[in-house]
């Protein structure tokens, strides 16, 4: 994969499949789905990946709180088998507000939980079994947990941007899924930290899948105003405020890539130069259907270039 797109969870499944087909026809390599309290995103990804042959699909990202490694492994392996090896699993630390409000459990020691979750998850995905007894969770397989056809092992990515999460992800995951991390934050903070952690653990260079809100449009001011409202949600979380500041921005919307084809193409190149191995555009629907198609057309051309 080189360039992909995140698809909204606000559509019926048939509409989502149609949009995924259109994105793939435009030349995009992958479609990604968030995880909130509505769709089960691995299941949705499995449906889309099966309906759109050749398109890679991913979840970005499942919070580790309120989940168990064995159940997530079952979801991920099922999606991998259904798509013929084109599924990519994204995990996240989650947020205190959503975790405690939604699940009624304390959002405590998130990095420690992430470490144990990854330590337990990888053996299941690679061997179909695990016997892990940690401080925060236990994962053991009294019965085989491998899913026939779930090959190669599902790649694990983490929505990590802070120093501790990057160290854990570099050591135990296959890559990261930074959102609202501009080229400056990637080059100066995120890529060096996760790469050093991977090297120290003897792991391959990590994938850096940069999630970037962006739209190709002639009405830059209107789309920018819409982006300001749509992305302000992230500004309430310290982790996002920190990475927005590291990117040299004040608001989340400052990191939205909005403009004509030349402007957007130049920004994609900046992300690649900053160390992104893959770029996934999010929020491409902020300017309406016509601008979304225009955006996908450009991204498809860049993916082929």
C-alpha positions as CSV (number, residue, x, y, z in Angstrom):
1,X,0.0,0.0,0.0
2,X,1.1,3.6,-0.6
3,X,-2.0,5.8,-0.5
4,X,-5.4,4.9,1.0
5,X,-8.6,6.5,2.3
6,X,-10.6,6.4,5.5
7,X,-14.3,5.8,4.9
8,X,-17.1,7.2,7.1
9,X,-19.0,5.0,9.4
10,X,-22.2,7.0,8.8
11,X,-23.4,5.0,5.7
12,X,-25.3,1.8,5.3
13,X,-23.1,-1.2,4.4
14,X,-24.2,-1.2,0.8
15,X,-23.2,2.4,0.4
16,X,-19.9,1.8,2.1
17,X,-19.1,-1.0,-0.3
18,X,-20.0,1.2,-3.3
19,X,-17.7,4.0,-2.0
20,X,-14.9,1.5,-1.5
21,X,-15.3,0.2,-5.1
22,X,-15.1,3.8,-6.3
23,X,-12.0,4.5,-4.2
24,X,-10.4,1.4,-5.6
25,X,-11.3,2.2,-9.1
26,X,-9.7,5.6,-8.7
27,X,-6.4,3.9,-7.9
28,X,-6.5,3.9,-4.1
29,X,-4.8,1.0,-2.4
30,X,-6.6,0.7,0.9
31,X,-9.8,1.6,2.8
32,X,-9.7,2.1,6.6
33,X,-12.5,2.2,9.1
34,X,-12.6,3.7,12.6
35,X,-14.0,2.0,15.7
36,X,-16.6,3.8,17.7
37,X,-19.8,2.5,19.3
38,X,-21.6,1.7,16.1
39,X,-20.2,-0.7,13.5
40,X,-17.9,-3.5,14.4
41,X,-15.1,-2.3,12.2
42,X,-13.2,-5.6,11.6
43,X,-16.5,-7.1,10.4
44,X,-17.1,-4.1,8.2
45,X,-13.6,-4.3,6.8
46,X,-14.0,-8.0,6.1
47,X,-17.2,-7.3,4.2
48,X,-15.7,-4.5,2.1
49,X,-12.5,-6.5,1.5
50,X,-14.4,-9.5,0.3
51,X,-16.7,-7.4,-2.0
52,X,-13.8,-5.4,-3.4
53,X,-11.1,-7.8,-4.5
54,X,-7.6,-6.3,-4.4
55,X,-8.4,-3.6,-2.0
56,X,-6.5,-3.7,1.3
57,X,-8.7,-2.9,4.4
58,X,-7.8,-1.8,7.9
59,X,-9.2,-0.8,11.2
60,X,-7.9,2.5,12.6
61,X,-8.2,1.9,15.4
62,X,-9.7,-0.4,18.1
63,X,-9.2,0.8,21.7
64,X,-7.5,-1.8,23.9
65,X,-9.8,-1.0,26.9
66,X,-13.0,-2.9,26.9
67,X,-11.5,-5.6,24.6
68,X,-9.5,-8.8,25.1
69,X,-6.6,-10.0,23.0
70,X,-8.3,-13.4,22.3
71,X,-11.5,-11.7,21.0
72,X,-9.6,-9.2,18.9
73,X,-7.4,-11.9,17.5
74,X,-10.6,-13.9,16.5
75,X,-12.0,-10.8,14.8
76,X,-8.7,-10.0,13.0
77,X,-8.1,-13.5,11.8
78,X,-11.6,-13.8,10.5
79,X,-11.2,-10.6,8.5
80,X,-7.8,-11.8,7.3
81,X,-9.2,-15.1,6.1
82,X,-12.3,-13.4,4.5
83,X,-10.1,-10.9,2.5
84,X,-7.4,-13.3,1.4
85,X,-4.7,-11.7,3.5
86,X,-5.6,-8.0,3.0
87,X,-6.6,-7.0,6.5
88,X,-4.6,-4.7,8.8
89,X,-5.4,-4.4,12.5
90,X,-5.1,-1.0,14.1
91,X,-5.2,-0.6,17.9
92,X,-5.4,2.5,20.1
93,X,-5.0,3.5,23.7
94,X,-8.5,5.1,23.7
95,X,-9.5,8.0,25.8
96,X,-10.4,8.4,29.4
97,X,-13.8,10.0,28.7
98,X,-15.0,7.4,26.2
99,X,-13.6,4.4,28.1
100,X,-15.1,5.4,31.5
101,X,-18.4,6.7,30.1
102,X,-19.0,3.9,27.7
103,X,-17.6,0.9,29.5
104,X,-17.7,2.0,33.1
105,X,-14.1,0.9,33.6
106,X,-11.2,3.0,34.7
107,X,-8.8,4.3,32.0
108,X,-5.7,3.6,34.0
109,X,-2.1,2.7,33.0
110,X,-2.9,2.8,29.3
111,X,0.6,2.2,28.1
112,X,1.1,-0.8,30.4
113,X,-2.2,-2.2,29.2
114,X,-1.1,-1.7,25.6
115,X,2.2,-3.5,26.3
116,X,0.5,-6.5,27.8
117,X,-2.2,-6.5,25.1
118,X,0.4,-6.6,22.3
119,X,2.5,-9.2,24.1
120,X,-0.5,-11.5,24.3
121,X,-2.0,-10.7,20.9
122,X,1.0,-11.4,18.6
123,X,1.5,-15.1,19.5
124,X,-2.2,-15.8,18.8
125,X,-2.0,-14.2,15.4
126,X,1.3,-15.9,14.5
127,X,0.8,-19.4,16.1
128,X,-2.8,-19.7,17.1
129,X,-1.9,-20.1,20.8
130,X,-0.8,-18.1,23.8
131,X,-0.2,-18.5,27.5
132,X,0.3,-15.0,28.9
133,X,-0.3,-14.1,32.5
134,X,0.3,-10.4,33.1
135,X,-0.4,-7.9,35.8
136,X,-3.4,-6.4,33.9
137,X,-4.7,-9.2,31.8
138,X,-4.5,-12.9,31.2
139,X,-4.7,-14.6,27.8
140,X,-4.5,-18.4,27.5
141,X,-5.8,-20.8,24.8
142,X,-7.2,-24.0,26.2
143,X,-8.3,-24.7,22.6
144,X,-6.6,-23.8,19.3
145,X,-7.2,-20.2,18.3
146,X,-5.9,-20.2,14.7
147,X,-8.4,-19.4,11.9
148,X,-7.9,-21.4,8.6
149,X,-6.9,-19.2,5.8
150,X,-5.8,-16.3,8.0
151,X,-2.4,-15.9,6.3
152,X,0.0,-14.2,6.4
153,X,-0.3,-13.2,10.1
154,X,-2.3,-10.1,10.6
155,X,-0.1,-7.0,10.8
156,X,-0.5,-4.9,14.0
157,X,-0.4,-1.2,13.9
158,X,-0.9,1.2,16.9
159,X,-2.3,4.7,16.9
160,X,0.7,5.9,18.9
161,X,2.1,9.4,19.0
162,X,3.4,9.9,22.6
163,X,7.0,8.8,23.6
164,X,5.9,5.8,25.8
165,X,3.4,4.5,23.3
166,X,5.9,4.9,20.5
167,X,8.5,2.8,22.4
168,X,6.0,0.0,23.1
169,X,4.8,0.1,19.5
170,X,8.2,0.0,18.0
171,X,9.2,-3.0,20.1
172,X,6.0,-5.0,19.8
173,X,4.0,-3.9,16.7
174,X,4.5,-3.7,13.0
175,X,4.0,0.1,12.7
176,X,2.0,3.1,13.8
177,X,-1.1,5.1,12.7
178,X,-0.5,8.7,13.7
179,X,-3.4,11.1,13.1
180,X,-3.1,14.9,13.0
181,X,0.7,14.5,13.1
182,X,2.1,16.9,10.5
183,X,5.4,16.4,8.7
184,X,7.3,18.3,11.4
185,X,6.0,16.1,14.2
186,X,6.7,13.0,12.2
187,X,10.2,13.9,11.2
188,X,11.3,15.4,14.5
189,X,9.5,13.3,17.1
190,X,7.5,10.3,16.0
191,X,9.5,8.5,13.3
192,X,12.8,8.7,15.1
193,X,11.3,7.4,18.4
194,X,9.4,4.4,16.9
195,X,12.3,3.5,14.6
196,X,14.8,3.5,17.4
197,X,12.5,1.3,19.5
198,X,12.1,-1.2,16.7
199,X,15.9,-1.3,16.1
200,X,16.5,-1.8,19.8
201,X,14.1,-4.8,19.8
202,X,15.6,-6.3,16.7
203,X,12.5,-5.7,14.6
204,X,12.2,-4.5,11.0
205,X,11.7,-0.8,10.3
206,X,8.1,0.1,11.3
207,X,5.4,1.1,8.9
208,X,4.4,4.7,9.4
209,X,0.8,5.0,8.2
210,X,0.0,8.7,8.4
211,X,-3.7,9.6,8.6
212,X,-4.2,13.0,7.1
213,X,-7.4,14.9,6.8
214,X,-7.6,16.4,3.3
215,X,-9.7,17.6,0.4
216,X,-9.0,18.7,-3.1
217,X,-11.4,21.7,-3.7
218,X,-11.9,25.1,-5.3
219,X,-13.7,26.4,-2.2
220,X,-10.9,26.3,0.2
221,X,-12.4,28.7,2.8
222,X,-15.7,26.9,3.1
223,X,-14.0,23.5,3.4
224,X,-11.6,24.9,6.0
225,X,-14.5,26.2,8.0
226,X,-16.1,22.8,7.9
227,X,-12.9,21.1,8.9
228,X,-12.5,23.5,11.9
229,X,-15.8,22.3,13.2
230,X,-15.4,18.6,12.3
231,X,-11.9,18.3,13.8
232,X,-12.2,20.4,16.9
233,X,-13.3,17.2,18.7
234,X,-9.7,16.1,18.9
235,X,-8.5,19.3,20.6
236,X,-10.0,18.2,23.9
237,X,-7.5,15.4,24.3
238,X,-3.9,16.1,25.6
239,X,-2.3,13.6,23.3
240,X,-3.7,15.3,20.2
241,X,-3.0,18.8,21.5
242,X,0.6,17.8,22.0
243,X,1.1,16.5,18.5
244,X,-0.8,19.4,17.0
245,X,1.7,21.7,18.7
246,X,4.7,19.6,17.7
247,X,3.4,20.0,14.1
248,X,3.7,23.7,14.4
249,X,-0.1,24.2,14.4
250,X,-2.7,25.8,16.8
251,X,-5.9,24.0,15.8
252,X,-6.5,20.5,14.4
253,X,-7.9,22.0,11.2
254,X,-4.6,23.7,10.6
255,X,-3.3,20.2,9.7
256,X,-6.1,19.6,7.2
257,X,-4.6,19.5,3.6
258,X,-7.1,21.7,1.6
259,X,-6.5,23.1,-1.8
260,X,-6.1,22.3,-5.5
261,X,-4.3,19.3,-6.9
262,X,-0.9,20.9,-6.9
263,X,-1.2,21.9,-3.2
264,X,-2.4,18.6,-2.0
265,X,0.2,16.6,-4.0
266,X,2.9,18.8,-2.5
267,X,1.7,18.0,1.0
268,X,1.6,14.3,0.3
269,X,5.2,14.5,-0.7
270,X,6.0,16.4,2.5
271,X,4.6,13.5,4.5
272,X,6.6,11.0,2.6
273,X,9.7,13.0,3.0
274,X,9.0,13.2,6.8
275,X,9.1,9.4,7.0
276,X,5.6,8.2,6.2
277,X,5.6,4.9,4.4
278,X,1.9,5.2,3.7
279,X,-0.5,8.0,3.6
280,X,-4.2,7.6,4.3
281,X,-6.5,10.6,3.7
282,X,-9.4,11.0,6.1
283,X,-12.3,13.4,6.0
284,X,-12.3,13.5,2.2
285,X,-16.1,14.1,2.3
286,X,-15.9,17.5,4.0
287,X,-16.5,19.3,0.7
288,X,-19.2,17.1,-0.7
289,X,-19.3,14.3,-3.2
290,X,-17.8,16.1,-6.1
291,X,-14.8,17.2,-4.1
292,X,-14.4,13.7,-2.7
293,X,-14.3,12.2,-6.1
294,X,-11.8,14.9,-7.2
295,X,-9.7,14.1,-4.1
296,X,-9.7,10.3,-4.8
297,X,-8.8,10.8,-8.4
298,X,-5.7,12.8,-7.4
299,X,-4.7,10.3,-4.7
300,X,-5.1,7.4,-7.1
301,X,-2.8,9.2,-9.6
302,X,-0.2,9.8,-6.9
303,X,-0.5,6.1,-5.8
304,X,0.3,5.1,-9.4
305,X,3.2,7.6,-9.7
